[in-house]
Amino acid sequence: MRSNGTADAVRESLDIVGLTDKMSQHADSLSGGEAQRVSFARTLAYNPDVLLLDEPTSNLDPRNTAVIEEAIDEARNRGIGVVVATHDMHQAERVADRVAVLFDESITELASTEVIFENPSDDCTQKFISRELVY
């Protein structure tokens, strides 16, 4: 660590993901969910302007998913922009302010989360959020 400020940032970031007690633990002793949470904390410690997250909760159990989603909310509360790519529309509904729906390599709809989930204008979006197969 470069300075006490860095150590404080690391400790605070680990606290956000509920892993302060793992600060001195070797990475190879962490569970998969813990490792993913530590990775998220490591990124937060740098205090980025924007987080780009690709399927941030893939292969996580519900508990670890909830922790990551809470950490995403905390990042947003701190003024960090967050962009999440996900196939999980329910997760998008929980964590997003705005949603872009991609189909056939194009954005088919871009709107507030409320509009996307309550009154989508695109048929593919409607089918997708209704869990119909879209192809």
DSSP file (Angstrom, degrees, kcal/mol; ACC not computed):
  #  RESIDUE AA STRUCTURE BP1 BP2  ACC     N-H-->O    O-->H-N    N-H-->O    O-->H-N    TCO  KAPPA ALPHA  PHI   PSI    X-CA   Y-CA   Z-CA
    1    1 A M              0   0    0      0, 0.0     3,-0.1     0, 0.0     6,-0.0   0.000 360.0 360.0 360.0 143.7    0.0    0.0    0.0
    2    2 A R        -     0   0    0      1,-0.2     2,-0.3     2,-0.0     3,-0.1   0.839 360.0 -19.2 -79.2 -33.9    1.2    3.4   -0.9
    3    3 A S  S  > S-     0   0    0      1,-0.1     4,-2.3     0, 0.0     3,-0.2  -0.958  70.8 -88.2-161.2 173.4    0.1    5.4    2.1
    4    4 A N  H  > S+     0   0    0     -2,-0.3     4,-2.9     1,-0.2     5,-0.2   0.864 124.7  59.5 -60.2 -34.8   -2.3    5.5    5.1
    5    5 A G  H  > S+     0   0    0      1,-0.2     4,-2.2     2,-0.2    -1,-0.2   0.904 106.4  46.7 -59.3 -40.8   -4.8    7.1    2.8
    6    6 A T  H  > S+     0   0    0      2,-0.2     4,-2.6     1,-0.2    -2,-0.2   0.915 111.2  50.8 -66.9 -43.2   -4.6    4.1    0.5
    7    7 A A  H  X S+     0   0    0     -4,-2.3     4,-2.6     1,-0.2    -2,-0.2   0.905 111.1  49.3 -61.0 -40.6   -4.9    1.7    3.5
    8    8 A D  H  X S+     0   0    0     -4,-2.9     4,-2.8     2,-0.2    -1,-0.2   0.904 110.5  50.2 -64.1 -41.4   -8.0    3.6    4.6
    9    9 A A  H  X S+     0   0    0     -4,-2.2     4,-2.4     2,-0.2    -2,-0.2   0.898 111.8  48.1 -64.0 -40.8   -9.5    3.5    1.2
   10   10 A V  H  X S+     0   0    0     -4,-2.6     4,-2.7     2,-0.2     5,-0.2   0.940 113.0  47.5 -64.7 -47.0   -8.9   -0.3    1.0
   11   11 A R  H  X S+     0   0    0     -4,-2.6     4,-2.1     1,-0.2    -2,-0.2   0.925 113.6  47.9 -60.4 -45.3  -10.4   -0.8    4.5
   12   12 A E  H  X S+     0   0    0     -4,-2.8     4,-1.8     2,-0.2    -1,-0.2   0.906 112.3  49.3 -63.5 -41.5  -13.4    1.3    3.6
   13   13 A S  H  X S+     0   0    0     -4,-2.4     4,-1.3     1,-0.2    -2,-0.2   0.900 110.7  49.5 -65.9 -40.8  -13.9   -0.5    0.3
   14   14 A L  H  <>S+     0   0    0     -4,-2.7     5,-3.4     1,-0.2     6,-0.4   0.859 108.3  55.1 -65.3 -33.9  -13.7   -3.9    2.0
   15   15 A D  H ><5S+     0   0    0     -4,-2.1     3,-1.4     3,-0.2    -2,-0.2   0.891 101.7  57.5 -63.8 -39.4  -16.3   -2.6    4.5
   16   16 A I  H 3<5S+     0   0    0     -4,-1.8    -1,-0.2     1,-0.3    -2,-0.2   0.865 112.7  40.0 -59.9 -36.8  -18.7   -1.7    1.7
   17   17 A V  T 3<5S-     0   0    0     -4,-1.3    -1,-0.3    -3,-0.1    -2,-0.2   0.286 117.9-112.4 -97.6  10.4  -18.6   -5.4    0.5
   18   18 A G  T < 5S+     0   0    0     -3,-1.4    -3,-0.2    -4,-0.1     3,-0.1   0.807  87.1 109.1  70.6  31.8  -18.6   -6.8    4.0
   19   19 A L    > < +     0   0    0     -5,-3.4     3,-2.0    -8,-0.1    -4,-0.2   0.031  22.0 123.8-130.0  29.3  -15.1   -8.2    4.0
   20   20 A T  G >  S+     0   0    0     -6,-0.4     3,-1.6     1,-0.3     4,-0.2   0.857  75.3  61.6 -57.0 -34.3  -13.1   -6.0    6.3
   21   21 A D  G 3  S+     0   0    0      1,-0.3     3,-0.3    -7,-0.1    -1,-0.3   0.608  98.3  57.9 -69.0 -10.5  -12.2   -9.2    8.3
   22   22 A K  G X  S+     0   0    0     -3,-2.0     3,-1.6     1,-0.2    -1,-0.3   0.324  70.8 109.8 -98.7   6.6  -10.5  -10.6    5.1
   23   23 A M  T <  S+     0   0    0     -3,-1.6    -1,-0.2     1,-0.3    -2,-0.1   0.815  87.3  33.8 -56.4 -35.3   -8.0   -7.7    4.7
   24   24 A S  T 3  S+     0   0    0     -3,-0.3    -1,-0.3    -4,-0.2     2,-0.2   0.374  96.0 110.2-101.4   3.9   -5.0   -9.8    5.7
   25   25 A Q  S <  S-     0   0    0     -3,-1.6     2,-0.1     1,-0.1     5,-0.1  -0.542  75.3-107.9 -83.3 144.9   -6.2  -13.1    4.2
   26   26 A H    >   -     0   0    0     -2,-0.2     3,-1.8     1,-0.1     4,-0.2  -0.462  24.2-126.1 -69.4 141.5   -4.6  -14.6    1.1
   27   27 A A  G >  S+     0   0    0      1,-0.3     3,-1.7     2,-0.2    -1,-0.1   0.828 106.1  62.9 -59.6 -34.7   -6.7  -14.4   -2.0
   28   28 A D  G 3  S+     0   0    0      1,-0.3    -1,-0.3     7,-0.0    -2,-0.0   0.582  97.3  58.8 -72.0  -6.6   -6.5  -18.2   -2.7
   29   29 A S  G <  S+     0   0    0     -3,-1.8    -1,-0.3     2,-0.1     2,-0.2   0.442  87.3  98.6 -97.2  -0.8   -8.3  -18.9    0.6
   30   30 A L  S <  S-     0   0    0     -3,-1.7     2,-0.0    -4,-0.2    -3,-0.0  -0.541  76.5-116.0 -85.3 150.6  -11.4  -16.9   -0.4
   31   31 A S     >  -     0   0    0     -2,-0.2     4,-2.8     1,-0.1     5,-0.2  -0.314  35.9-101.5 -71.4 167.7  -14.6  -18.4   -1.8
   32   32 A G  H  > S+     0   0    0      1,-0.2     4,-2.0     2,-0.2     5,-0.1   0.907 124.5  47.9 -59.1 -42.9  -15.6  -17.5   -5.3
   33   33 A G  H  > S+     0   0    0      2,-0.2     4,-2.1     1,-0.2    -1,-0.2   0.895 112.1  49.0 -65.7 -40.4  -18.2  -15.0   -4.0
   34   34 A E  H  > S+     0   0    0      2,-0.2     4,-2.8     1,-0.2    -2,-0.2   0.914 109.7  52.2 -64.9 -41.8  -15.7  -13.5   -1.6
   35   35 A A  H  X S+     0   0    0     -4,-2.8     4,-2.2     1,-0.2    -2,-0.2   0.898 109.6  49.2 -61.3 -40.3  -13.1  -13.1   -4.4
   36   36 A Q  H  X S+     0   0    0     -4,-2.0     4,-1.8     2,-0.2    -1,-0.2   0.890 111.7  49.0 -66.7 -38.5  -15.6  -11.4   -6.6
   37   37 A R  H  X S+     0   0    0     -4,-2.1     4,-2.5     2,-0.2    -2,-0.2   0.891 110.1  50.9 -67.5 -39.5  -16.5   -9.0   -3.8
   38   38 A V  H  X S+     0   0    0     -4,-2.8     4,-2.8     2,-0.2    -2,-0.2   0.896 107.6  53.9 -63.5 -39.5  -12.9   -8.3   -3.1
   39   39 A S  H  X S+     0   0    0     -4,-2.2     4,-1.7     2,-0.2    -1,-0.2   0.913 109.7  47.4 -60.7 -42.5  -12.4   -7.5   -6.8
   40   40 A F  H  X S+     0   0    0     -4,-1.8     4,-2.2     1,-0.2    -2,-0.2   0.921 112.1  49.8 -63.5 -44.5  -15.2   -5.0   -6.6
   41   41 A A  H  X S+     0   0    0     -4,-2.5     4,-2.1     1,-0.2    -2,-0.2   0.894 106.2  56.1 -62.0 -40.5  -13.7   -3.5   -3.4
   42   42 A R  H  X S+     0   0    0     -4,-2.8     4,-0.6     1,-0.2    -1,-0.2   0.903 108.8  47.3 -59.2 -41.6  -10.3   -3.2   -5.1
   43   43 A T  H >< S+     0   0    0     -4,-1.7     3,-1.2     1,-0.2    -1,-0.2   0.921 110.0  52.1 -66.4 -43.6  -11.9   -1.2   -7.9
   44   44 A L  H >< S+     0   0    0     -4,-2.2     3,-2.3     1,-0.3    -2,-0.2   0.843  97.6  67.2 -61.1 -33.4  -13.8    1.1   -5.4
   45   45 A A  H 3< S+     0   0    0     -4,-2.1    -1,-0.3     1,-0.3    -2,-0.2   0.764  94.5  57.9 -61.1 -24.9  -10.6    1.8   -3.5
   46   46 A Y  T << S-     0   0    0     -3,-1.2    -1,-0.3    -4,-0.6    -2,-0.2   0.529 103.8-135.2 -80.9  -5.7   -9.3    3.7   -6.6
   47   47 A N    <   -     0   0    0     -3,-2.3    -3,-0.1    -4,-0.2    -2,-0.1   0.950  31.3-163.5  50.0  60.2  -12.4    6.0   -6.4
   48   48 A P        -     0   0    0      0, 0.0     3,-0.1     0, 0.0    -1,-0.1  -0.237  27.2-132.1 -71.1 161.0  -13.1    5.9  -10.1
   49   49 A D  S    S+     0   0    0      1,-0.3    32,-2.8    31,-0.1     2,-0.3   0.839  93.4  17.7 -75.1 -35.4  -15.3    8.3  -11.9
   50   50 A V  E     -a   81   0A   0     30,-0.2     2,-0.5     2,-0.0    -1,-0.3  -0.997  65.7-149.6-140.4 139.7  -17.2    5.5  -13.6
   51   51 A L  E     -a   82   0A   0     30,-3.1    32,-2.8    -2,-0.3     2,-0.6  -0.951   8.3-161.2-106.3 128.9  -17.5    1.7  -13.0
   52   52 A L  E     -a   83   0A   0     -2,-0.5     2,-0.5    30,-0.2    32,-0.2  -0.948  16.2-174.9-108.7 111.5  -18.0   -0.5  -16.1
   53   53 A L  E     -a   84   0A   0     30,-3.2    32,-3.1    -2,-0.6     2,-0.7  -0.931  15.0-163.6-117.6 122.9  -19.4   -3.8  -14.9
   54   54 A D  E    S-a   85   0A   0     -2,-0.5    32,-0.2     1,-0.2     4,-0.2  -0.908  80.2 -29.8-106.7 109.0  -20.0   -6.8  -17.1
   55   55 A E  S >  S-     0   0    0     30,-3.3     3,-1.9    -2,-0.7    -1,-0.2   0.950  76.1-173.9  48.9  60.5  -22.3   -9.4  -15.4
   56   56 A P  T 3  S+     0   0    0      0, 0.0    -1,-0.1     0, 0.0   -16,-0.1   0.647  77.6  38.8 -64.3 -15.1  -21.0   -8.3  -12.0
   57   57 A T  T >  S+     0   0    0      3,-0.1     3,-1.8    11,-0.0    -2,-0.1   0.161  78.9 144.5-120.4  19.2  -22.9  -11.0  -10.1
   58   58 A S  T <  S+     0   0    0     -3,-1.9     3,-0.1     1,-0.3    -4,-0.0  -0.336  76.5   6.4 -60.7 138.4  -22.5  -13.9  -12.6
   59   59 A N  T 3  S+     0   0    0      1,-0.2     2,-0.3    -2,-0.0    -1,-0.3   0.682 100.4 131.4  63.3  21.7  -22.2  -17.3  -10.8
   60   60 A L    <   -     0   0    0     -3,-1.8    -1,-0.2     1,-0.1    -3,-0.1  -0.779  57.7-119.8-103.3 150.5  -22.9  -15.7   -7.4
   61   61 A D     >  -     0   0    0     -2,-0.3     4,-2.6    -3,-0.1     5,-0.2  -0.333  39.9 -95.7 -75.6 167.4  -25.4  -17.0   -4.8
   62   62 A P  H  > S+     0   0    0      0, 0.0     4,-2.4     0, 0.0     5,-0.2   0.852 123.0  53.5 -56.4 -37.5  -28.2  -14.7   -3.7
   63   63 A R  H  > S+     0   0    0      2,-0.2     4,-2.0     1,-0.2     5,-0.1   0.953 112.8  42.0 -64.1 -49.5  -26.3  -13.4   -0.6
   64   64 A N  H  > S+     0   0    0      1,-0.2     4,-2.4     2,-0.2    -1,-0.2   0.860 112.7  55.1 -67.0 -34.4  -23.2  -12.4   -2.6
   65   65 A T  H  X S+     0   0    0     -4,-2.6     4,-2.7     2,-0.2    -1,-0.2   0.934 107.7  49.4 -60.8 -45.6  -25.5  -11.0   -5.3
   66   66 A A  H  X S+     0   0    0     -4,-2.4     4,-2.4    -5,-0.2    -2,-0.2   0.896 110.0  51.2 -62.0 -40.6  -27.2   -8.8   -2.8
   67   67 A V  H  X S+     0   0    0     -4,-2.0     4,-2.2     2,-0.2    -1,-0.2   0.930 111.8  46.5 -63.2 -44.9  -23.9   -7.6   -1.4
   68   68 A I  H  X S+     0   0    0     -4,-2.4     4,-2.3     2,-0.2    -2,-0.2   0.916 112.2  50.5 -64.3 -42.7  -22.6   -6.6   -4.8
   69   69 A E  H  X S+     0   0    0     -4,-2.7     4,-2.0     1,-0.2    -1,-0.2   0.890 110.7  49.3 -63.8 -38.0  -25.9   -4.9   -5.7
   70   70 A E  H  X S+     0   0    0     -4,-2.4     4,-2.3     2,-0.2    -1,-0.2   0.884 110.1  51.6 -65.8 -37.8  -25.7   -2.9   -2.4
   71   71 A A  H  X S+     0   0    0     -4,-2.2     4,-2.5     2,-0.2    -2,-0.2   0.867 106.9  53.3 -66.9 -35.9  -22.1   -2.0   -3.2
   72   72 A I  H  X S+     0   0    0     -4,-2.3     4,-2.3     2,-0.2    -2,-0.2   0.930 109.6  48.6 -61.8 -45.1  -23.3   -0.7   -6.6
   73   73 A D  H  X S+     0   0    0     -4,-2.0     4,-2.5     1,-0.2    -2,-0.2   0.906 110.5  51.0 -60.6 -41.8  -25.9    1.4   -4.9
   74   74 A E  H  X S+     0   0    0     -4,-2.3     4,-1.4     2,-0.2    -1,-0.2   0.905 108.7  51.2 -63.3 -41.4  -23.2    2.7   -2.5
   75   75 A A  H  <>S+     0   0    0     -4,-2.5     5,-2.4     1,-0.2     3,-0.4   0.931 111.2  47.9 -60.7 -44.8  -20.9    3.6   -5.5
   76   76 A R  H ><5S+     0   0    0     -4,-2.3     3,-1.8     1,-0.2    -2,-0.2   0.901 107.9  55.3 -62.5 -40.9  -23.8    5.5   -7.1
   77   77 A N  H 3<5S+     0   0    0     -4,-2.5    -1,-0.2     1,-0.3    -2,-0.2   0.781 104.4  55.3 -62.6 -26.5  -24.5    7.3   -3.8
   78   78 A R  T 3<5S-     0   0    0     -4,-1.4    -1,-0.3    -3,-0.4    -2,-0.2   0.381 125.7-102.6 -86.7   3.4  -20.9    8.4   -3.8
   79   79 A G  T < 5S+     0   0    0     -3,-1.8     2,-0.5     1,-0.3    -3,-0.2   0.594  74.0 143.7  87.9  10.7  -21.3   10.0   -7.2
   80   80 A I      < -     0   0    0     -5,-2.4    -1,-0.3    -6,-0.2   -30,-0.2  -0.727  50.4-127.4 -83.7 127.3  -19.6    7.2   -9.2
   81   81 A G  E     -a   50   0A   0    -32,-2.8   -30,-3.1    -2,-0.5     2,-0.4  -0.527  26.1-159.0 -70.6 140.9  -21.2    6.6  -12.5
   82   82 A V  E     -a   51   0A   0    -32,-0.2     2,-0.5    -2,-0.2   -30,-0.2  -0.987  14.9-175.3-130.3 126.7  -22.1    2.9  -13.0
   83   83 A V  E     -a   52   0A   0    -32,-2.8   -30,-3.2    -2,-0.4     2,-0.5  -0.988  12.0-170.5-118.0 123.0  -22.7    1.1  -16.3
   84   84 A V  E     -a   53   0A   0     -2,-0.5     2,-0.6   -32,-0.2   -30,-0.2  -0.959  12.6-159.6-119.0 126.5  -23.8   -2.5  -15.9
   85   85 A A  E     +a   54   0A   0    -32,-3.1   -30,-3.3    -2,-0.5     2,-0.3  -0.923  33.6 150.9 -99.2 124.7  -24.1   -5.0  -18.8
   86   86 A T        -     0   0    0     -2,-0.6    -2,-0.0   -32,-0.2   -32,-0.0  -0.996  51.2-151.5-153.0 152.2  -26.4   -7.9  -17.8
   87   87 A H  S    S+     0   0    0     -2,-0.3     2,-1.2     1,-0.1     3,-0.1   0.500  80.1  95.9 -93.5  -9.8  -28.8  -10.4  -19.1
   88   88 A D     >  -     0   0    0      1,-0.2     4,-2.2     2,-0.1     3,-0.4  -0.680  52.7-176.7 -87.8  94.5  -30.6  -10.3  -15.8
   89   89 A M  H  > S+     0   0    0     -2,-1.2     4,-2.2     1,-0.2    -1,-0.2   0.811  82.3  58.0 -64.3 -29.7  -33.5   -7.9  -16.4
   90   90 A H  H  > S+     0   0    0      2,-0.2     4,-1.6     1,-0.2    -1,-0.2   0.879 106.8  48.5 -68.3 -35.4  -34.6   -8.2  -12.8
   91   91 A Q  H  > S+     0   0    0     -3,-0.4     4,-2.4     2,-0.2     5,-0.3   0.921 109.1  52.9 -67.2 -42.8  -31.2   -7.1  -11.7
   92   92 A A  H  X S+     0   0    0     -4,-2.2     4,-2.2     1,-0.2    -2,-0.2   0.913 108.1  51.5 -56.9 -42.1  -31.3   -4.2  -14.1
   93   93 A E  H  < S+     0   0    0     -4,-2.2    -1,-0.2     1,-0.2    -2,-0.2   0.864 112.6  46.3 -63.1 -35.6  -34.6   -3.2  -12.6
   94   94 A R  H  < S+     0   0    0     -4,-1.6    -2,-0.2     1,-0.1    -1,-0.2   0.858 125.7  24.8 -75.8 -35.3  -33.1   -3.3   -9.1
   95   95 A V  H  < S+     0   0    0     -4,-2.4     2,-0.3    -5,-0.1    -2,-0.2   0.578 101.5  88.0-111.2 -10.0  -29.9   -1.3   -9.8
   96   96 A A     <  -     0   0    0     -4,-2.2     3,-0.1    -5,-0.3    17,-0.1  -0.637  41.7-171.6-101.6 150.0  -30.5    0.9  -12.8
   97   97 A D  S    S+     0   0    0      1,-0.4    16,-2.3    -2,-0.3     2,-0.3   0.731  89.7  20.6 -92.0 -36.7  -31.8    4.4  -13.3
   98   98 A R  E    S-B  112   0B   0     14,-0.3     2,-0.4    15,-0.1    -1,-0.4  -0.962  72.1-155.6-133.3 149.6  -31.8    4.0  -17.1
   99   99 A V  E     -B  111   0B   0     12,-2.9    12,-2.1    -2,-0.3     2,-0.5  -0.989   4.9-162.6-130.6 133.7  -31.8    0.9  -19.2
  100  100 A A  E     -B  110   0B   0     -2,-0.4     2,-0.6    10,-0.2    10,-0.2  -0.975  15.0-151.8-110.7 126.4  -30.7    0.3  -22.8
  101  101 A V  E     -B  109   0B   0      8,-3.1     7,-2.9    -2,-0.5     8,-1.1  -0.875   9.4-158.1-101.5 125.2  -32.0   -2.9  -24.3
  102  102 A L  E     +B  107   0B   0     -2,-0.6     2,-0.3     5,-0.3     5,-0.2  -0.859  18.0 165.4-105.1 135.6  -29.8   -4.4  -27.0
  103  103 A F  E >  S-B  106   0B   0      3,-2.9     3,-1.3    -2,-0.4    32,-0.0  -0.966  70.1  -2.0-148.0 132.3  -31.1   -6.8  -29.7
  104  104 A D  T 3  S-     0   0    0     -2,-0.3     3,-0.1     1,-0.3    -1,-0.1   0.906 130.0 -56.7  51.4  46.2  -29.4   -7.8  -32.9
  105  105 A E  T 3  S+     0   0    0      1,-0.2     2,-0.3    -3,-0.0    -1,-0.3   0.641 120.0  98.6  65.4  17.9  -26.4   -5.6  -32.0
  106  106 A S  E <  S-B  103   0B   0     -3,-1.3    -3,-2.9     3,-0.0     2,-0.7  -0.966  80.6-111.4-133.2 150.1  -28.5   -2.5  -31.8
  107  107 A I  E     +B  102   0B   0     -2,-0.3    -5,-0.3    -5,-0.2     3,-0.1  -0.727  33.1 179.7 -77.1 117.0  -30.1   -0.5  -29.0
  108  108 A T  E     +     0   0B   0     -7,-2.9     2,-0.3    -2,-0.7    -1,-0.2   0.677  67.4  10.0 -93.1 -20.3  -33.8   -1.1  -29.5
  109  109 A E  E     -B  101   0B   0     -8,-1.1    -8,-3.1    -3,-0.1     2,-0.4  -0.947  55.2-176.9-160.4 138.2  -34.9    0.9  -26.5
  110  110 A L  E     +B  100   0B   0     -2,-0.3     2,-0.3   -10,-0.2   -10,-0.2  -0.965  34.1 120.5-138.2 118.2  -33.3    3.4  -24.1
  111  111 A A  E     -B   99   0B   0    -12,-2.1   -12,-2.9    -2,-0.4    -2,-0.0  -0.943  63.4 -58.5-161.9 177.2  -35.4    4.8  -21.3
  112  112 A S  E  >  -B   98   0B   0     -2,-0.3     4,-2.5   -14,-0.2   -14,-0.3  -0.288  53.5-111.2 -62.9 156.9  -35.8    5.2  -17.5
  113  113 A T  H  > S+     0   0    0    -16,-2.3     4,-2.4     1,-0.2     5,-0.3   0.904 118.9  55.5 -57.4 -41.8  -36.0    1.9  -15.6
  114  114 A E  H  > S+     0   0    0    -17,-0.3     4,-2.0     1,-0.2     5,-0.4   0.923 109.3  45.1 -59.1 -46.1  -39.6    2.7  -14.8
  115  115 A V  H  > S+     0   0    0      1,-0.2     4,-2.6     2,-0.2    -2,-0.2   0.932 112.2  51.7 -64.7 -46.0  -40.6    3.1  -18.5
  116  116 A I  H  < S+     0   0    0     -4,-2.5    -1,-0.2     1,-0.2    -2,-0.2   0.910 119.6  34.7 -58.0 -43.1  -38.7    0.0  -19.6
  117  117 A F  H  < S+     0   0    0     -4,-2.4    -1,-0.2    -5,-0.2    -2,-0.2   0.672 128.6  32.7 -91.2 -16.7  -40.4   -2.2  -17.0
  118  118 A E  H  < S+     0   0    0     -4,-2.0    -3,-0.2    -5,-0.3    -2,-0.2   0.719 136.1   7.9-108.6 -27.6  -43.9   -0.6  -16.9
  119  119 A N  S  < S-     0   0    0     -4,-2.6    -2,-0.2    -5,-0.4    -3,-0.1  -0.306  70.6-178.4-153.8  61.7  -44.5    0.6  -20.4
  120  120 A P        -     0   0    0      0, 0.0    -4,-0.1     0, 0.0   -11,-0.0  -0.352  17.3-154.2 -65.9 145.4  -41.8   -0.5  -22.9
  121  121 A S  S    S+     0   0    0     -2,-0.0     2,-0.4     5,-0.0     3,-0.1   0.625  71.9  77.7 -93.2 -14.3  -42.4    0.8  -26.5
  122  122 A D  S  > S-     0   0    0      1,-0.1     4,-2.3     2,-0.0     5,-0.2  -0.813  71.5-142.7-102.5 135.2  -40.5   -2.0  -28.2
  123  123 A D  H  > S+     0   0    0     -2,-0.4     4,-2.5     1,-0.2     5,-0.2   0.884 102.9  52.9 -60.9 -40.4  -42.1   -5.5  -28.7
  124  124 A C  H  > S+     0   0    0      2,-0.2     4,-2.8     1,-0.2    -1,-0.2   0.909 108.9  49.9 -63.2 -41.1  -38.8   -7.2  -28.1
  125  125 A T  H  > S+     0   0    0      2,-0.2     4,-2.7     1,-0.2     5,-0.3   0.939 110.0  50.6 -61.9 -46.2  -38.3   -5.4  -24.8
  126  126 A Q  H  X S+     0   0    0     -4,-2.3     4,-1.1     1,-0.2    -2,-0.2   0.923 113.4  45.1 -58.0 -45.8  -41.8   -6.4  -23.8
  127  127 A K  H  <>S+     0   0    0     -4,-2.5     5,-2.9     2,-0.2    -1,-0.2   0.924 112.6  51.4 -64.7 -43.9  -41.2  -10.0  -24.6
  128  128 A F  H ><5S+     0   0    0     -4,-2.8     3,-1.6     1,-0.2    -2,-0.2   0.922 110.9  45.9 -62.5 -46.0  -37.8  -10.0  -22.9
  129  129 A I  H 3<5S+     0   0    0     -4,-2.7    -1,-0.2     1,-0.3    -2,-0.2   0.731 110.1  56.1 -71.7 -18.4  -39.0   -8.6  -19.6
  130  130 A S  T 3<5S-     0   0    0     -4,-1.1    -1,-0.3    -5,-0.3    -2,-0.2   0.367 119.3-114.5 -88.8   5.0  -41.9  -11.0  -19.7
  131  131 A R  T < 5 +     0   0    0     -3,-1.6     2,-0.2     1,-0.3    -3,-0.2   0.701  66.5 146.2  69.5  22.5  -39.4  -13.8  -20.0
  132  132 A E      < -     0   0    0     -5,-2.9     2,-0.4    -6,-0.2    -1,-0.3  -0.604  58.3-101.7 -82.3 152.1  -40.4  -14.9  -23.5
  133  133 A L        -     0   0    0     -2,-0.2     2,-0.5    -3,-0.1    -1,-0.1  -0.597  38.3-164.8 -73.5 131.1  -37.7  -16.1  -25.8
  134  134 A V              0   0    0     -2,-0.4   -10,-0.0     1,-0.1    -1,-0.0  -0.979 360.0 360.0-120.7 125.3  -36.7  -13.4  -28.2
  135  135 A Y              0   0    0     -2,-0.5    -1,-0.1   -32,-0.0    -2,-0.0   0.322 360.0 360.0-150.0 360.0  -34.7  -14.4  -31.3
